[in-house]
């Protein structure tokens, strides 16, 4: 399965139709949620998915306005309500087992910003996308869609941009190794990534670079009267600015991950608990700006097509373990040089971690021979300036570069 995202440019009339359909989807979601609550109060049982679909059939007969929403979209709304209930019950069980989480009962939606067509109701024809009850929508196909299209999702962003996301299925794809060197990656805040062969990728810190303008735009919002048109304009400007920063970050991550998977045959990286790490309020902003989770996801889905194996390893004690002899010692964050009292190794803290990560990755991969860290010549050479270029980001667009 692969995902492709493209910009679409609906006309004003089509925007109005899509917006009205999203309002109807929100109404249906809240209606089914209310029906599920009432059914549980009266019977003590869960409102099943089949019961939701039957209720939708009756609803379309009772209220003709819902005929304007495609049947597949209506069924997808019912699936969303059902999944929300399933997740609610799952969290209850996890909390009873001692996990410290919020149960969070499904809430009423104030708005819906996406419409999903799981099977039908759309057709891609050249440079136009045919959507049922909407018409032909202009689409920018910056690269071809590979595989059989299974699902379409139309999304509206806070920066008032429209996107069409396709989920496709590719059959008969086989893995062919590129036979490139192996490498371990240590992700950090001072440097974005340190590779086990000594390559260092500087941290771009896009949000920190634009913090002054961000604060200025937020002050403009706070000075406007709530509910006024000027306030909505100020909110839109801030959303567009935030989207620009996100696109810069994604562009950097796409280009970096693309070059890594094409330069190495095996990449080992830490399976980081980003959500838990952001509970440290002193580092939360920097961690979110780095976007480690999204970068790891990109490595994972790009590796197979490039003939590379991306392996997650346990991050426990990677910073406190000697990459030469395996001895352990406490290492506070302020200490940037790892000095081993057991074997005398003295090296950069992040480089030592990257070598430990590589050793764990090779062990996980089941390789008979563990290569000496740093012996393989690196084919990865990149300047930071070439990775900081801003651009329009569509998921996975690095394959077109």
C-alpha positions as CSV (number, residue, x, y, z in Angstrom):
1,X,0.0,0.0,0.0
2,X,1.2,3.5,-0.9
3,X,-0.2,7.0,-0.5
4,X,-0.1,9.9,-2.9
5,X,-1.2,13.4,-2.2
6,X,-1.9,16.1,-4.8
7,X,-3.1,19.7,-4.8
8,X,-6.5,20.3,-6.2
9,X,-8.1,23.6,-7.2
10,X,-11.9,23.3,-7.1
11,X,-14.0,26.2,-8.4
12,X,-15.9,28.4,-6.1
13,X,-19.1,26.4,-6.8
14,X,-17.2,23.1,-6.1
15,X,-15.8,24.5,-2.9
16,X,-19.3,25.4,-1.8
17,X,-20.5,21.9,-2.6
18,X,-17.6,20.2,-0.8
19,X,-18.0,22.5,2.3
20,X,-21.7,21.6,2.4
21,X,-20.9,17.9,2.2
22,X,-18.5,18.3,5.1
23,X,-21.2,20.0,7.2
24,X,-23.5,17.1,6.4
25,X,-20.8,14.6,7.4
26,X,-20.4,16.4,10.7
27,X,-24.2,16.3,11.2
28,X,-24.3,12.5,10.5
29,X,-21.3,11.9,12.8
30,X,-23.0,13.7,15.7
31,X,-26.3,12.1,15.0
32,X,-24.9,8.5,15.0
33,X,-22.9,9.4,18.2
34,X,-26.2,10.5,19.9
35,X,-27.9,7.3,18.7
36,X,-25.2,5.2,20.1
37,X,-25.4,6.9,23.5
38,X,-29.2,6.5,23.6
39,X,-29.0,2.9,22.5
40,X,-26.5,2.0,25.3
41,X,-28.6,3.8,27.9
42,X,-31.8,2.0,26.9
43,X,-30.4,-1.5,26.2
44,X,-26.9,-1.6,27.9
45,X,-25.4,-2.8,24.6
46,X,-23.2,-1.2,22.0
47,X,-24.6,0.3,18.8
48,X,-23.0,-2.0,16.2
49,X,-21.7,-1.0,12.8
50,X,-24.5,-2.8,11.0
51,X,-27.1,-1.0,13.1
52,X,-25.4,2.3,12.1
53,X,-25.6,1.5,8.4
54,X,-29.3,0.6,8.7
55,X,-30.0,3.8,10.6
56,X,-28.2,5.7,7.8
57,X,-30.6,4.2,5.2
58,X,-33.6,5.3,7.2
59,X,-32.1,8.8,7.7
60,X,-31.7,9.3,3.9
61,X,-35.4,8.6,3.5
62,X,-36.4,10.9,6.4
63,X,-34.1,13.8,5.4
64,X,-33.6,14.3,1.7
65,X,-30.7,16.7,2.1
66,X,-28.4,13.7,3.0
67,X,-28.9,12.3,-0.5
68,X,-26.4,15.0,-1.6
69,X,-23.7,13.0,0.2
70,X,-22.3,9.9,-1.5
71,X,-23.3,6.6,0.1
72,X,-19.6,5.6,0.5
73,X,-18.9,8.8,2.4
74,X,-21.8,8.1,4.7
75,X,-20.6,4.6,5.4
76,X,-17.1,6.0,6.1
77,X,-18.6,8.4,8.7
78,X,-20.3,5.4,10.4
79,X,-16.9,3.6,10.4
80,X,-15.4,6.7,12.1
81,X,-18.0,6.6,14.9
82,X,-17.5,2.8,15.3
83,X,-13.7,3.2,15.5
84,X,-14.1,6.0,18.1
85,X,-16.2,3.6,20.2
86,X,-13.7,0.8,19.8
87,X,-10.8,3.0,20.8
88,X,-12.8,4.2,23.8
89,X,-13.4,0.6,25.1
90,X,-9.7,-0.3,24.3
91,X,-8.5,2.6,26.5
92,X,-10.8,1.5,29.3
93,X,-9.2,-1.9,29.3
94,X,-5.7,-0.4,29.2
95,X,-6.5,1.9,32.1
96,X,-7.8,-1.1,34.2
97,X,-4.5,-2.8,33.5
98,X,-2.7,0.1,35.1
99,X,-1.7,2.2,32.1
100,X,-1.7,5.9,32.8
101,X,-3.9,7.3,30.1
102,X,-7.0,9.3,29.7
103,X,-10.1,7.3,28.7
104,X,-11.7,10.1,26.6
105,X,-15.3,9.3,25.6
106,X,-16.0,10.2,21.9
107,X,-17.0,13.8,21.7
108,X,-19.3,15.8,19.4
109,X,-17.5,17.2,16.4
110,X,-17.6,20.9,15.7
111,X,-16.4,20.5,12.1
112,X,-15.2,17.9,9.6
113,X,-12.4,18.8,7.2
114,X,-12.1,15.6,5.1
115,X,-14.3,13.3,3.0
116,X,-13.3,9.7,2.3
117,X,-14.4,7.6,-0.6
118,X,-13.4,4.0,0.4
119,X,-14.3,2.2,-2.8
120,X,-16.2,4.2,-5.4
121,X,-17.5,7.7,-6.2
122,X,-14.4,9.0,-7.9
123,X,-12.4,8.6,-11.1
124,X,-9.0,10.0,-12.1
125,X,-9.0,11.0,-15.7
126,X,-5.9,12.8,-17.0
127,X,-5.5,16.2,-15.3
128,X,-9.0,16.2,-13.8
129,X,-10.5,14.3,-10.9
130,X,-14.1,13.2,-11.3
131,X,-15.9,13.2,-7.9
132,X,-19.5,12.1,-7.5
133,X,-22.0,15.0,-6.9
134,X,-19.1,17.5,-7.2
135,X,-17.9,17.2,-10.8
136,X,-14.5,17.4,-12.5
137,X,-12.0,19.0,-10.1
138,X,-8.7,20.3,-11.6
139,X,-5.7,18.4,-10.0
140,X,-2.0,18.8,-10.3
141,X,-0.4,15.4,-10.9
142,X,3.2,16.2,-10.2
143,X,4.0,12.5,-10.5
144,X,2.1,9.5,-11.8
145,X,0.0,7.4,-9.5
146,X,1.4,3.8,-9.2
147,X,-0.7,0.8,-8.5
148,X,-4.5,0.3,-8.2
149,X,-6.3,3.2,-6.5
150,X,-8.4,1.9,-3.6
151,X,-9.3,5.0,-1.6
152,X,-9.7,8.8,-2.1
153,X,-9.7,11.4,0.7
154,X,-10.4,15.0,-0.1
155,X,-9.0,17.3,2.6
156,X,-9.2,21.0,3.5
157,X,-6.4,22.5,5.5
158,X,-6.4,25.4,8.0
159,X,-4.4,27.4,5.4
160,X,-7.4,27.0,3.0
161,X,-5.7,24.6,0.7
162,X,-7.4,21.6,-0.9
163,X,-5.7,18.2,-1.3
164,X,-6.7,14.8,-2.8
165,X,-5.0,11.8,-1.2
166,X,-5.0,8.4,-2.9
167,X,-4.3,5.1,-1.3
168,X,-3.0,2.6,-3.9
169,X,-2.2,-1.1,-3.8
170,X,0.9,-2.4,-5.7
171,X,1.0,-6.1,-6.4
172,X,4.1,-8.2,-7.1
173,X,6.6,-5.8,-5.5
174,X,9.8,-7.6,-4.6
175,X,12.7,-6.4,-2.4
176,X,16.1,-6.1,-4.2
177,X,19.0,-5.0,-2.0
178,X,21.1,-2.1,-3.3
179,X,24.3,-3.7,-1.6
180,X,25.3,-0.4,-0.1
181,X,27.2,0.1,3.2
182,X,25.4,-0.2,6.6
183,X,24.9,2.8,9.0
184,X,23.4,3.6,12.3
185,X,21.7,7.0,13.0
186,X,21.5,8.8,16.3
187,X,18.9,11.6,16.3
188,X,19.5,14.6,18.5
189,X,18.8,18.3,19.1
190,X,22.2,19.9,18.8
191,X,22.8,18.0,15.5
192,X,19.7,16.6,13.8
193,X,21.4,13.3,13.0
194,X,24.9,11.7,13.6
195,X,25.8,8.7,11.5
196,X,28.0,5.9,12.6
197,X,30.5,6.7,9.8
198,X,31.1,10.1,11.2
199,X,28.7,12.2,9.0
200,X,26.9,14.9,10.9
201,X,23.6,16.5,9.8
202,X,23.1,19.9,11.4
203,X,19.7,20.8,13.0
204,X,17.8,23.3,11.0
205,X,15.4,24.5,13.8
206,X,12.9,26.0,11.4
207,X,10.4,27.1,14.2
208,X,13.2,28.7,16.2
209,X,14.3,30.7,13.2
210,X,10.9,32.2,12.7
211,X,9.8,32.6,16.4
212,X,9.8,36.4,16.2
213,X,7.4,36.5,13.2
214,X,5.2,33.8,14.8
215,X,4.8,35.9,18.0
216,X,4.0,39.0,15.9
217,X,1.3,37.2,14.0
218,X,-0.2,35.7,17.2
219,X,-0.3,39.2,18.8
220,X,-2.2,40.5,15.8
221,X,-4.8,37.8,16.4
222,X,-5.2,38.6,20.1
223,X,-5.8,42.3,19.2
224,X,-8.7,41.6,16.9
225,X,-12.3,41.5,18.1
226,X,-13.5,37.9,18.5
227,X,-15.8,36.8,15.7
228,X,-14.8,39.7,13.4
229,X,-13.7,39.3,9.8
230,X,-10.3,40.9,10.6
231,X,-9.7,38.2,13.2
232,X,-10.5,35.5,10.7
233,X,-8.0,37.1,8.3
234,X,-5.3,37.2,11.0
235,X,-6.0,33.6,11.9
236,X,-5.6,32.6,8.2
237,X,-2.3,34.4,7.9
238,X,-0.9,32.6,10.9
239,X,-2.2,29.3,9.6
240,X,-0.4,29.9,6.3
241,X,2.8,30.9,8.1
242,X,2.6,27.7,10.2
243,X,2.0,25.7,7.1
244,X,5.1,27.2,5.4
245,X,7.3,26.2,8.4
246,X,5.8,22.6,8.3
247,X,6.5,22.4,4.5
248,X,10.1,23.5,5.1
249,X,10.5,20.8,7.7
250,X,9.0,18.1,5.5
251,X,11.1,19.2,2.6
252,X,14.2,18.8,4.6
253,X,13.1,15.4,6.0
254,X,12.1,14.1,2.5
255,X,15.4,15.1,0.9
256,X,17.4,13.7,3.8
257,X,15.5,10.4,4.0
258,X,15.7,10.0,0.2
259,X,19.4,10.4,0.1
260,X,20.0,8.1,3.1
261,X,17.9,5.1,1.7
262,X,19.7,5.5,-1.6
263,X,23.2,5.7,0.0
264,X,23.0,2.8,2.4
265,X,21.8,-0.8,2.3
266,X,20.8,-1.0,6.0
267,X,19.8,1.8,8.3
268,X,19.4,1.3,12.0
269,X,17.7,4.0,14.1
270,X,16.2,4.3,17.5
271,X,12.5,3.6,18.2
272,X,11.9,6.8,20.1
273,X,8.9,7.5,22.4
274,X,8.4,11.1,21.2
275,X,5.1,11.5,23.0
276,X,6.8,10.6,26.3
277,X,9.9,12.7,25.6
278,X,7.7,15.9,25.1
279,X,6.6,15.7,28.7
280,X,9.9,17.4,29.5
281,X,8.7,21.0,29.0
282,X,12.2,22.4,28.6
283,X,12.8,20.3,25.6
284,X,9.3,19.7,24.2
285,X,9.4,22.6,21.7
286,X,12.8,21.6,20.3
287,X,11.7,17.9,20.0
288,X,8.5,18.8,18.2
289,X,10.4,21.1,15.9
290,X,12.8,18.3,15.0
291,X,9.9,15.9,14.0
292,X,11.8,12.7,14.7
293,X,8.7,10.5,14.4
294,X,7.8,11.8,10.9
295,X,11.4,11.3,9.8
296,X,11.5,7.7,11.1
297,X,8.2,7.1,9.2
298,X,9.7,8.4,6.0
299,X,12.7,6.1,6.3
300,X,10.5,3.2,6.9
301,X,8.3,3.5,3.8
302,X,11.0,4.7,1.4
303,X,13.6,2.0,2.3
304,X,11.9,-1.0,0.6
305,X,11.6,0.7,-2.8
306,X,15.2,1.9,-2.7
307,X,16.6,-1.6,-1.8
308,X,17.4,-0.6,1.8
309,X,16.4,-2.2,5.1
310,X,15.3,0.3,7.8
311,X,15.4,-1.3,11.3
312,X,14.2,0.1,14.6
313,X,16.2,-0.7,17.7
314,X,15.6,-0.4,21.4
315,X,16.9,3.1,22.4
316,X,17.6,2.0,26.0
317,X,21.2,2.8,27.2
318,X,22.4,3.7,23.7
319,X,24.0,6.8,25.1
320,X,25.6,5.1,28.2
321,X,27.0,2.0,26.5
322,X,30.6,2.0,25.0
323,X,30.5,1.1,21.3
324,X,34.0,-0.6,21.7
325,X,33.7,-2.8,24.7
326,X,30.1,-2.7,25.8
327,X,30.8,-1.2,29.2
328,X,28.2,1.2,30.7
329,X,28.6,4.5,32.6
330,X,26.2,7.3,33.5
331,X,26.1,10.2,30.9
332,X,24.3,13.4,31.8
333,X,23.0,15.5,28.8
334,X,25.6,18.2,29.4
335,X,28.5,15.7,28.8
336,X,29.2,15.7,25.0
337,X,32.3,13.4,25.0
338,X,32.1,9.7,25.8
339,X,35.2,8.5,27.7
340,X,35.3,4.8,28.6
341,X,37.3,4.0,31.7
342,X,37.3,0.3,30.8
343,X,38.9,0.4,27.3
344,X,40.0,4.0,27.0
345,X,37.7,5.0,24.1
346,X,37.2,8.7,23.8
347,X,34.8,9.9,21.1
348,X,31.8,12.2,20.5
349,X,28.7,11.2,22.5
350,X,26.4,11.1,19.5
351,X,28.9,9.2,17.3
352,X,29.2,6.5,20.1
353,X,25.4,6.2,20.2
354,X,25.2,5.8,16.5
355,X,27.7,3.0,16.6
356,X,25.8,1.2,19.4
357,X,22.6,1.6,17.4
358,X,24.2,0.1,14.3
359,X,25.5,-2.9,16.3
360,X,22.0,-3.5,17.6
361,X,20.5,-3.1,14.2
362,X,22.8,-5.7,12.6
363,X,22.1,-8.0,15.5
364,X,18.3,-7.6,15.0
365,X,18.7,-8.1,11.2
366,X,20.4,-11.5,11.9
367,X,23.6,-10.7,10.1
368,X,26.3,-13.3,10.6
369,X,29.1,-10.7,10.4
370,X,29.1,-7.5,12.5
371,X,31.0,-4.9,10.5
372,X,33.4,-2.6,12.4
373,X,31.7,0.7,12.7
374,X,33.1,3.3,10.4
375,X,35.1,0.9,8.2
376,X,32.7,1.0,5.3
377,X,33.3,4.0,3.1
378,X,30.3,6.4,3.2
379,X,28.6,7.2,-0.1
380,X,26.5,9.9,1.7
381,X,27.8,13.5,1.2
382,X,25.4,16.4,1.5
383,X,25.6,20.0,2.5
384,X,23.2,21.5,5.0
385,X,22.3,24.3,2.7
386,X,20.9,21.9,0.1
387,X,18.6,20.4,2.6
388,X,17.0,23.6,3.9
389,X,15.3,24.6,0.6
390,X,11.6,25.3,1.0
391,X,9.1,23.8,-1.4
392,X,5.6,22.5,-1.8
393,X,5.5,19.2,-0.1
394,X,3.4,16.2,-1.1
395,X,3.8,13.0,0.7
396,X,6.6,10.9,-0.8
397,X,7.4,13.4,-3.5
398,X,11.1,12.8,-3.2
399,X,10.9,9.9,-5.6
400,X,10.2,12.4,-8.3
401,X,13.4,14.3,-7.6
